[in-house]
């Protein structure tokens, strides 16, 4: 008898499923991931998180709204992606958000 390997879901897959079932949680999540990026500058983590949200919202729909291909959108938001500011702005706009600067406390 051959045992099948058990397929475990990744945290990202679980998170995407959660956002599909609870889209009202996305607004706060977007704020949190940008706050974290402002603190640590980890672009890979930011792009990965945005990719999860986009998958939950429908990658084809977001790609169409941004005039990017599905593949181009996924590539731009990959861990090694290096999207242009215009692309991030278009992606955020397609999801119903805008990038707004917020004053931060600067430690002397």
Helices and strands as residue ranges (DSSP letters): H 11-21, G 23-25, H 26-40, H 43-57, H 59-66, H 70-76, H 85-94
